[in-house]
Amino acid sequence: MSMERLVVIGGDAAGMSAASQARRLKGPGELEIVAFERGGFTSYSACGIPYWVGGAVPDRDALIARTPEEHRARGIGLRLRTEVTRIDVAGRRVHARDLDSGAESWTSYDKLVVATGARPIRPEMPGADAAGVHGVQTLGDGQELIDSLARARGRRAVVVGAGYIGVEMAEALIDRGFEVTVVNRGSEPMATLDPDMGRLVHRAMEGLGITMVNDAEVTGVRTGDDGRVRAVVTDAAEYPADVVVLGIGVRPETSLAEAAGLPLGAHGGLLTDLGMRVRGHTDIWAGGDCVEVLDLVSGQERHVPLGTHANKHGQVIGTNAGGGYATFPGVVGTAVSKVCDLEIARTGLREKDAHRAGLRYETVIIKSTSRAGYYPGSSPMTVKMLAERRTGRLLGVQIVGREGAGKRVDIAAVALTAGMTVEQMTALDLGYAPPFSPVWDPVLVAARKAAAKVRGAG
C-alpha cells in the first residue's frame, strides 16, 4: 500500500498548524506532507504587523513563530514562493508555479487542505494601485510599507477605513512621526462596535493627534507625475498624502476554491462542517481566513478573520487529516484592540446584528472603574450589554476603557458560549481585590442592570 500524501495550500496559521498537527499524529513514513506558500514566510503573526510598523516590535523575525527550516526539519515538504494556480478536484491534484523560476508542475494528493487566507479590500477607484498605497496583510506587505515610509517625501499619511486594521495602523503611523488622517465611511470608527461606543474611540483617536473624518466616501487617489500618491480624494474634500494605508478590511481569498467548484457562503468564504471538511468533499478541509464560521449567538454563518480561529482550525484539520477526530463548533465573535492606552473589546452581537437576526433585545450602558475607586491607578470603563428581551439570554458585550478593560470581555465570551442569561451572570464568582476590581466587577454591574431591565420588560 502506497503512502498517503497531504497537500496544504497556504503556509501561515491554519495551513501550517494543520500540517504540524498531522505530522504529530503520523510520522514521515506514514504520511507525506507537501505545503505550498506563495510568499516568503511561514507561521507568522499578521496581527503583530502594526506594532512592527510602529516600532513597538523592533524586529520582523520576532513575529515568526516557526521558520521554514523548522517545518522542513519536522518532515514537512515546504515549497516557498510557489503559488497554486488550480485545484483539480476530480483528478485529486493541484497545479503550482514557482514564482522565481516560472517552472510549473502538478502534485497529486490523497488529502487536501485549503488555507489561502484573505486579501485586503482595494476599492475600485482611480489610483488605488498607485505607488505609496498599501494594503497590510502579510509580512511582505509590512516590509513594503516600512520601506515606503522611509522613501516618503513628506510626513503625511492617510488611512482609509477605521476598523481594527485602520485604527491600529493609524496609531503605528503616529508613532513613526507621521501626521495622520483617518477617512471613514461610517458614522464612527470601529464599526465592530455600536456607534455610541465607537464615539469613545473617536475621542481617543483625536486625543492622540489623529484627524478623524467620518461619513466620508473615498472616490479616488490623486498621483503625481512620478505615479506616486499625492492625495486621497473624497466626495467632499481632498487630503494630502505621502503614504496611504488601506484599512477597509479583508475578503476571503477563495478565487482558487471557487474555480474548483468548492462551495462558498454568502460572505464569499468556504463552507465547512464541524470537522472543517469542505461540505460535500470527504478529503478536502479548509480553515483560517478563507472560511465562514458559525456564530453561536445568532446561529448564522459569518466571516471572522482572526489568528486565534485560524490556529484552532488548523489543529482540528490536522487531527482529522491525521486520522484522529476533532471539531470546531463555532465562535461568539470576540475581539480586542487598542488606541494608545484605550482598550477596545467586543463579543457577541451588536444592535444591528441582533436586529438582523430577528431578535428582540434590551440594552444597557454602565460606567465603572477598573479597580476599587480608592485604589491608586483606577481608571474609567464603559460597558454596553445586550440581552434577549424574553429570555434574558446574553447577546453581546462591548467594553471601552483604560488598563484592565479589554480582557474583561473574556468573562462575557465564556458566558455567551455557555448560553447564560444575564441573571445567571450576576452570580458569577469572579476574583476580587481592590487592585483588580471594584467589589462588583463592571461586567457584573452591567449584567445586574440588564437583568433588571429584562424583568421590567417581561
N, C-alpha and C positions, 0 to 999 in steps of 0.2 A: 504494500500500500504506500503510495507516494505521500510526501509530507505536504500538509496544507499550507497555503500562503494567505496571509492577511495583508491587504494593501490599505494604506492610510493616506488620504488626500488632505493635507494641511498639517503643518508641524508646530502649531502652538498649543494652547492649553488643552483643548478637548482631544485633538489628534494624538499628541504625544502622551497624554495621560492614558488614553486608550491603549496605545502601543506598549507603554511601560507596564500597565496592569496585565495585559495579555501575556507579556513576557514573564511576569512574576508567576503566572499560573502554568505556562507552558514554556519549556526550555527551547533553545535553538535547534535541538534535534527533533522537536515535536511540531514546531510551528515557525515557519519563515515569516518575518515581518519586514515589509518594504514601505517606507514612508516618503512621500513627495512634498516638498516645500518650495514654493516659487521664490521666496525671499532668501535672505542670507542668515537668518537667525531662527532658533527654536526655543520653545518653552520660556517665553519672556512675559513680563508684566506690562501689558499695554496700559493698565490703569496707572502705572507709575510714570508714564511719559511726561505729563505736565510738570511733575516735580523734578524730573531731569532737565526739562527745558528751562524751568525757573531757577535751577541751581541748588535746590534742596537735596537732590540726589546728584552728586558730582560726577559719577562715573556710569556710563551706559551699561557696562557689564554687570553692575550691581542689580540690574533689572532682569538678568538672565538666570533662571532657576536651574537649568541644565543645558550644557553646551552640546553641540552636535557630536563632539568627540565622546562625551559621556554616554550619549544614546548609542553610538556605534559600539562602544566598549561593552554594552549590555546585549549586543546581538541584534540591534535594530538596523536594518539596511536603509539609512537615511540618505536621500538624494536632494541636496540643496540646489537652489537656483534652477529648479526643474518644475515646469508648470504642466499640470494635467489639463489637456485640451478637450478630451472626450471620454465619456463613460459608455462603454458598450455593454449594456445590461444583459442582452441575450447571449453575447459571446463571453461574458464574465471576464472582461479585460478593460484596461484603461490605456489611453494614448497620451504620451507625455513628450514634452520638448525641452531640451536643455537650453536655457536662456543665454548661455555663454557661447556654446559651440554650434547651437542650432540643430544638433542631432535629435532625431525623433525615433520613438520606439513604442511598441505595445508591451504591456505587462499583464499577464493573466492573474486572476485572483479566485480564491475559494470564498473569502470573506472580504467585505469592503467597508471602510469607514469614511464617511464624507464629513470633513471638519473644515470647510472652506471659509468660515468666519463671516465677517460683514465688511461692507465698504462704506466709506464716508459719503454722505449725500452731497453731490455737487449740483447746485441749481443750474438749470438750463437757461443761461443768460450770457450776454456778451462779456468776454474777459474772464470767465470762470476758470479757464485753464491757463491763465497768464502766469508768467514768472513772478514769484513772490506770493502766489495764492496757494495755501497749503491745507490739505486735509491731514489729520493726525490719527492714524490707526495702527501703524506698525513702527518698529524701531527705526526702520529705514526712513519713514515719514518724519519721525522725530529728529533724526540726524539732518535731513534736508532742511527742516525748519530752523534748527540751530545754525546751520551754515548760512541760510538766507538772512537770519537776524544779523549775523556778522557782516554780511555784504550790504545790508540796507543803507541807503544814503542818509536817511533821517531816522528819527526815533518815534515815528507814529505808527501805531498798529490798530487795525480794526478787526474785531472778532464778530463773525456773522453767526448769530444763534446764541441762546443763553440757557442751554441745558447744562448737564453735568460737564461735558467737554468744553463748552464755551466758557462757562464760569471759571473752571479750573485753569483753562488756558489764559483767560484774562488776568488772573492773579499771577500766573507764571510770567507773563509779559511785563506786568508792573514790576515784578521782582527783577526782571532783566533791564529795568530802567527805561521802558518804553511808555509813551503817552497812549493810553488805551481807550478806545471807544467800542462799546458792545452794541450792535444793531440787532434788535429782537423783534420778530413779527408778532409776538404775544403781548398781552397787556402788562405782564410782569415776568421777570426772569424765573427760571426753574419751573417749566410747565409740568414737571412731575409733582409739583405742589399745587394746591388750590391758590388762586390769585391773592387771597388775603394773607396767606403765609409767604407767598413769593414776594410780597411787598416788603417784608422784613429783610429778605435777601437783597432787594433793590437798594434799600437804605445802607446796608453794609457795604455793598459794592461802591456806592458813591462815597462812603466814608474812606474807602481805600484809595480814592482818587480816580476811579473808573467812571467815564462818562457813559451813562445808560440811556439808550434810545429805544423806547418801546413802541409798539403799534406801527412798526416801520417795515415796509416790504422792499427788499433789495431787488433792484431791476437790472443792475449791471456793474461791471468793474471797469473803470477807465484806466487805460495804459498809456505809457509814454512812447516816444519813437523807438526806444530800445525794447519795447514789448513787455516791460516790467510794470507792475501795478503802480498806479498813482493815486487812485481814489476809489471808494465804494459809493455807488450811486443808489439812492432810494427813490421812492415815489414822491418824496417831498424835499430832499436835500442831498448834498454830496459831502462825503467825509474823507479828507486827505489820508492816504495810507502809504507807508513804505513796505508794509507787510500785512497780509490778510490771512487770518486763520478761520477755516470753516468749522464751526461747532454746531452745525444744524442737526447732527445725529447720524445714524448709520442705517443701512438696509442689509438684510441677509444677502450674502453672496451666493446665490443659488442658480446662476445662469447655466452652469455646467450640469447641475442636477435637473433643471427644467428641460434642457435639451435632451437629457437621457430619459425623460418621461416620468421622473420621480414626482410624487405628489407634494404640492405646495398648498399652504394655507392662505387665509385672507391677507396676511401681512407679508406674504412672499417667502416665508420660511418653510423648511421641510417639515412634514408631519410624521411623527413617530408614535410608537406605542409606549407603554410604561417601561419596557426594556430598552428603549431608544432605537429599536428597529424601525427602519423606514416602512411605513404602512404598506402592506401588500408584498413585502420583499423579505424573505426569511434570512438572507445572508448579507443584507446591507443595513448598516447602522449610520446614524447621523447625530452630531452633537455640537454644542457651542453656539456661537452667534448666528449660525445658518439655520437654526431650527426654531419652531414655535413650541411653547410650553403651556401646560395647563395652569391657569390661575385658580388656585384652590379656593379663593374667596368668591369670585364671580362665576366660576365654572366655565369660563371662556378661554379660548386659545389666545396667547399673547406672544409678542416678540420682545424678549428681555435680554439684551446683550450684556452679560456680566461675566467676569472671570470666575467668580465663585460657582456659578452654574456650569460653566464650561468644564471646569475641573471635575465636578461631580458627574457630569455627563460622561466624561472620559473614563472615570472609574467604573461606571455602570457598563459602558460599552465594552471596555477591556475585560471585565469579569465575564460578560456573556459571550464575547468572541473567544475567550479563553476556556470556555466550557463550563463556567460557573453560572450563577443566577443572581441577578440584581435588578432593581427597579429605581426609576426616578419618578416620584409621584406628582411633582409639580412645584410651584413657587407661590409665595404670597406677595412678592414684589418689593422686597426690602432693599434700600439703597441709602448710602450716606455720602456726604461730600462736605466741603468747607470753603469759605471765603475768608481769608486771613484767619482770625480766631473765631469766626462764626461757624458753628456746626449745623448742618442741614441734614435731616433724616426723614425718611418716609417708609411706610409699609402698608400693604393692603390697598384699598380703593380711595381715590379722590371723589369729590362730589360728582363730577361728570362721569366717572367710571360707574358709580352706584346708579346714577340715573340711566346710563346706557344699558346697564344690566337689569333695569326694571325694578330696582329695589327701593322701597320706601325707607327713609332713614332720618335720624336726628343727628345734629352736630353740636359740639361744644368746643369752646376755646378757653383755656385757662392760662394764667401766668403764675409761675412759681420760681423757685430758685434751685440751683444745682446742689447746694448744701444747706444746712441749717442757717437761717438768716443771720445769726450772731457769729457764725464761724468765719474766720478770715478767708477771703477768696471766693465767697459766694457770688454767683452771677445769675442774671435773669434768664428765664427759659419760657418759651411759649409752646403749648401743646394743643393740637387740634385732634379731636377724636370723632369718628363716625360710628354709629351703632344702628342696627336694623330696628325699625320702629316697633314692629310687633313682637319680635323675639328678644331684642336686646343683644343679639349677636354682634360682637365686634366686627366692624367692616374695614377700618383703616385708622392710622395714626400718622400725624406729621409733627415734627419737632424742629424748632429753630431756637438756638441758644448758644451760649459760650461753652467753655470747657466742661465736659461731663454730660452734655446734652445728646450728642449724636448716638452713642451706643445704647442709650436708654430705649431706643426704638426696638432693640432685640427683645425686650420684655413683651412688646406688642406682637412681634413676629412669632414668638412662641405661642402666645395666646391665640393668634389667628390660625396657626397651624393646628392647634388643638380644638378649634371651633368654640372657644369660650365666649360667654356673654360678658358684658361689662359689669354686671352684678357679680359674677363669679370672680372677675379680676380684682374687685375691691378686697377680696380675702386673701390675695396672694401674699405669701410670706417672703417678702423681699428683705435684703440686707439693709440694716440701718446703723449709722453712727453719724454724728454731726459733720465730720469731714467729707462724707459721701452723699448725704441726702437729708432733706427735712424728714420729720417723723413720718409724714405721708409723702411718699415719692410723687413727683409731678405726674407720672403716668397714672398712678392710682387716684390722684386728685381728679384728673380728667375722667377716669372710669366712674368715680362716685357721682360726679356731676352728670355724666351721660346716663348712668343708671337711674338717677332721679328724673331726668328728662323723659326717659323711656317709660317709667312708671306713670308720669304725669300724662303722657300721650296715650297710654293704654287705658 
